[in-house]
Amino acid sequence: MKTDLHKDICEGRIFESIYNKYSQSLHDYLYYKYGDRLNPGDKAQDAFAKLWENCKKVTPEKAKSFLYTVANNLMLNEVKHQKVVLKYQTESPKATTNENPEFLLEKDQYFKKYQQVLSKLSEEQRTAFLLSKVEGKKHEEIAEILGVTRKVVEYRIYSAFDVLRKELDNFKIK
């Protein structure tokens, strides 16, 4: 039977090692799942602050799960808040640029279509795809983050890729 060397993470060096180990991947996970508009960096930092507040209750083995759960809940709360804000927000005019208007229109149309296709993907497909192709994480790492097997991650990534390839003209990934 495995015995824990540390009952909690209140010791500075233990907390620092947990922070160094999970801060970037937590930020990236939130970014890919929810986008940049909801400040994933702030939510990741808030999750670590909550972890520090509850350091007596959390063992080092449970720290990753605690962080991801708290950060996800913080993002969900922010999504709810943004829905309220959107009801009362007025659109501001877009900034001007010196690029060719035809190029800007094509770029905007392609980006909108890409966003539409991404939104058609399931949350699981989109998260696995972006973690793999944009962040460059390995399938094993993604499986650990999402709590599924490597085969499930591979299926989600390749099915998302198929949908994107079918829906978008000239869609290729290096």
N, C-alpha and C positions, 0 to 999 in steps of 0.2 A: 504494500500500500504506500502511496506517495505521500510524504509529509511536506507541508509548506515551510519553507525557510523563513518567509515573512508573512505575518498575518495581515498586514495592511501596507499601504503605500505612502504613509506619512513621512517617511524618511526622504530627505531631499534628493539624494543620489538615485534612489529607486524611482521617484516621481520623474526626475530628469531623464532617466533612461527610457521610461515609458513615453515621455513627451517626444524625445528624439526618435523613438522607434515608430510612433503612430501619427505624429502631427501632419506630416506631408500626405500620407495616404488617406487620412481622414478628410483633409481639405479637398483632395482630388475626388474622393468618393462623393462628397457633398456637391462639388462643382459639377460633376458629370450627371448626378441624379437630379439636381435642381437648377443648375445654371448659375451664372455670375450675378444676376440681378438681386439675389437674396443674401449676398455677402457670405459665402461659405467660409471664408477665412475667419470672420468674426464669430460665426457659429462654432467653428472648430475650437477657437480660443475659449469661448463660453463653456464648451463641453469640458475642456481641461480645468476651467475654474470650478465647475460643479464637481469634477473628480477630486479636486483638492479639498473642497468643502466636505466631501464625503469620504475622505481618505481612510478614515478609521473603519468604514464599512466595506471597503473594496479591497480584495486581495489582488496581487499582481496578475494572477491567472484570469481574473474577471475584468481587469481594467479595459481591455480592448472592447469587449462586449458592452460594458458600461458606457464608454466613450461614443461608440457608434449609435447606441440606443438614444442617449441624451442628445447627441448632435442631430440625429434624424428627427426627434421630437421638436427640437428647437426650430429646425427648418420647416416642419409642418405648421408650427405656430406662426412662423413668419409668412407662410403661404396664406394662411387664414387672414392675417393682418393685411397683406397686400391686396387681397380681394376687397376688403373694406376700403382701402386707399384708392383702388381703381375706380370705385363708384364715384368718388369726389374729385378725381384728378382731371385736369384739362391737359390736352396735348400741347406741347411747345413746338414751335417751328424747327425744322431740321437745319443744321448748319450747312452752309454752302461749301462746295469744293470745286477745284479746277479740272477735275477729270471729265472725260468725254461723256456727255449725257447718255449716249447709246450704251456705252460700256457700263455706266452706273445702273441703267435700267436692266441690262442683262444680268449683271451681278446680283442686283436686288431680287430679280425674278428667280434666279437659280437658288439663291440663299433661302428665299421663301419656300420654294419647292422642297429643298433639302430639309428645312425645318418641319414642313408638313409631313414629309415621309418619316422623319425621326419621331414626330408625334404619333404617327400611326403604329409605330413599333410598341410592343409592350414595354412596361417599365423595366422588366428584367432584361429584355433584349437590348434596349437602349443603354442601360447602365453597363452591361457586360461589354457591348460593342465599343463604347466610348473609353472605358477603362483599358481595353485592349489596344485599340487602334490609335487613339489620341495620346493616351498616357504611356503606352508601350508596356503595360504590365503583362506578366506571363499568366497563362491560364491557371496555374496553381495558385498564384497570388490572388487572382480574382475570385477563385473558388473559396479561398479562405476568407476574403472580405465579405462575400455574399453568403457564405455558409452553405454552399452547395458543392457537388462533386465537379471534378474537372470536365467530365463528359457533358454535364449540363451546361457549363460555361461555354464549351466548344459549340454545342448545339445552338445556344443563344446567339453567339457571335456570328456563326455562319448563316443562320437563318436571317439575322438582321442584315448581313451583307447581301444576301440574295434579294431581299426586299429592296434595299437601296439601289442595287444594280439594275433591277427590273424597272424601278420607278424613275430613276435619274439617268439622263443621257450622259455618256462619257464619264460615268462614275468609276473611278479606279482608286485602289489603295496600294501604297508602296509596301 
